[in-house]
């Protein structure tokens, strides 16, 4: 019995620590809809799927409209559209780009990430392709922002979140999305661990090579 109590206590402490890192710590980095972040150079619009006809899904449309809102408030900002290949070999990022162009966002203010097949790869691609010293805004629904901000922080980026809320969603969908976020946390922690291990291993090898 003491062993079980000890294990449960360790699990509870670990769970609270993870909850703090992902859900409590980034909460002060979610912007209000009228809050301007003047030093942000990029706003990342995360993909959320396409309909079978190739048009943005409702949840993706929500994010794109929020991206347009930010661009209208900060015309100097560059919108990065991140998405992967979907139905019939249609690239989500290309569809997102066409939507922004059709809504008067100039091509010079749109940057393409056609390999963002999930949140992890989208944030990793952002880290690799953008100036690491740049402040970025991540655009997604609030339930998703916590994980995206956690990943951005793990990759060493100065990131803030902007919650897309142009549409309302059913309770069932919100429960499903929240559950999916919860389930994805262990996988993302594992992937971050592998990434950081490989990163530090390469640094160690390069240091030894220089010596």
Secondary structure, DSSP 4 states (H G I P E B T S, - for coil): -HHHHHHHHHHHHHHHHHHIIIIIGGGGGEEPTT---TTEEEEEEE---B-TTSSBPHHHHHHHHHHHHHHHH-TT-EEEEE--B-GGG-BHHHHHHHHHHHTT--GGGEEEETT--SHHHHHHHHHHHS-TT-EEEEEE-HHHHHHHHHHHHHTT-EEEEEE--SS---HHHHHHHHHHHHHHHHHHHHHHHHHHHHHHHHHHHHHHHH-
